[in-house]
Amino acid sequence: MIELTAAQENVRVRALRFSEERLAPRAADRDRVGEFAAEDLKALGRAGLLTVNVPVAHGGLGAGVVSYVEAVRALAQGCAGTAVGMMVTNMVAEAISHFGTPEQRARHLRPLCAGEWPAAAFCLSEPESGSDAASMRATATREGDRYRLNGVKAWITSGGEAGVYLVTAKTDPAARAKGVTAFLVPAGAPGLSASPPEKKLGLRSSVTTQVVLEDCLVPASERLGEEGEGFKVMMSSLDGGRVGVSAQAVGVADAALAHLRAAYERAPTAELADALARSQAERDAAWLLCLRAARLKDAGETLTQQASISKLYCTEMAGRVCQRALRAQGAAGHAALGGVERLMRDARVMRIYEGTSEIQRLVIAREALRAGARGA
Ligand SMILES: Cc1cc2nc3c(=O)[nH]c(=O)nc-3n(C[C@H](O)[C@H](O)[C@H](O)COP(=O)(O)OP(=O)(O)OC[C@H]3O[C@@H](n4cnc5c(N)ncnc54)[C@H](O)[C@@H]3O)c2cc1C
């Protein structure tokens, strides 16, 4: 659709091969038993595909955001649950690369880039604070050259499996966003633990847990950025994260489209032609929005609104395409065989995490007003 550079094409082809050979054949079984693909994620790390958008100077692949979305799309076609582990890891790795000290990069980025750890975790949400993340209750109290962290983080992707946790807590509990500070907490740190995995509708090969902080002592050298900068760290990560979720949704739509094409080949009815044509057109429009946001990020431009437009459209599109593919299969689509019904379950959560569709609409509308005020 849009020509890739040789380097971008190389990432796309390698990710697609990995997805077809290692992820797709096991995706239905992993969904059924809720198996986390630790070894596959480490293999992705060794291939540079866990840290596609981390600069080479910091140990990553340095292949840029267009390459990253191509990789996510390819992996999500095979197994969207494994893809989300890769996406969150890349997001945390980018934050460490951007905001971290050389010592933090050596401690946490190097093992991620080398595939020694299967994942990194991004700990923002709490049981009582999701969309309104600034209302978080976790606290970090300074005690000399360390901080004491207490609180509960909720719905954490790769909880209990990650090598490092990017955690936010309030150093100024009376303040909202400006009171939030970010920390890097290694797995196994005393006082950090993960709950048993949540039972989920979809993405069952991704482990999601609470991460509990009980008098967890973190050296001040593990603070990521300055005190009060934690919200900035997390929100700048989420702009890029939303582009990743967009690509994940397009990957799932691509897998559903294959089922729709097969249904139309079997029964070339006008109804199936209509479903296939609508789905293909919407999928292509979605992918263009995703690529636009990816290119903006590659160019170092602001992408808040474009990332939200992309995420909103791509994730809602994936839901519609999966529904049509399910309908095209009749009763077979309803059978719990890990086929289209898995894709539909996997796609649903993409409208929730990294900001729900309602929150994306608020961001888009807010940015539209700002652009209007600038006369843009
Ligand atoms: C599988 C999975 C993996 C996740 N992984 C992570 C992770 O790795 N790290 C992490 O930090 N979090 C993670 N999350 C949490 C996710 O980001 C939150 O669930 C999401 O932000 C929504 O928050 P909430 O669930 O508290 O819903 P709420 O914020 O309580 O929202 C409930 C409903 O109200 C609507 N709503 C809320 N506020 C408004 C508003 N102002 N205007 C209009 N409508 C509104 C929402 O759109 C939603 O429909 C994950 C969630 C899931 C399900």
The ligand as an ORCA input file, in Angstrom:
! r2SCAN-3c Opt
* xyz 0 1
  C      -6.311     -7.096     29.265
  C      -5.949     -5.767     29.875
  C      -4.606     -5.405     29.947
  C      -4.246     -4.187     30.538
  N      -2.911     -3.875     30.665
  C      -2.560     -2.774     31.388
  C      -1.171     -2.513     31.671
  O      -0.274     -3.242     31.247
  N      -0.873     -1.429     32.426
  C      -1.823     -0.594     32.923
  O      -1.476      0.354     33.617
  N      -3.149     -0.826     32.677
  C      -3.529     -1.886     31.933
  N      -4.872     -2.152     31.690
  C      -5.889     -1.268     32.282
  C      -6.563     -0.375     31.257
  O      -5.687      0.606     30.779
  C      -7.817      0.212     31.928
  O      -8.716     -0.849     32.096
  C      -8.457      1.322     31.086
  O      -7.656      2.475     31.124
  C      -9.878      1.668     31.599
  O      -9.860      1.904     32.966
  P     -10.948      1.159     33.909
  O     -10.933     -0.281     33.573
  O     -10.653      1.550     35.306
  O     -12.324      1.732     33.457
  P     -12.998      3.100     33.927
  O     -12.022      4.206     33.801
  O     -13.625      2.883     35.257
  O     -14.115      3.278     32.825
  C     -15.346      2.560     32.854
  C     -16.192      3.065     31.683
  O     -16.461      4.461     31.835
  C     -16.009      5.184     30.704
  N     -15.444      6.464     31.129
  C     -14.549      6.672     32.115
  N     -14.241      7.985     32.203
  C     -14.963      8.608     31.244
  C     -15.067      9.955     30.822
  N     -14.378     10.936     31.416
  N     -15.902     10.239     29.806
  C     -16.601      9.263     29.174
  N     -16.534      7.959     29.531
  C     -15.725      7.631     30.546
  C     -14.947      4.313     30.070
  O     -14.797      4.592     28.700
  C     -15.500      2.912     30.330
  O     -16.438      2.595     29.352
  C      -5.252     -3.327     31.042
  C      -6.596     -3.697     30.931
  C      -6.955     -4.899     30.364
  C      -8.409     -5.258     30.296
*
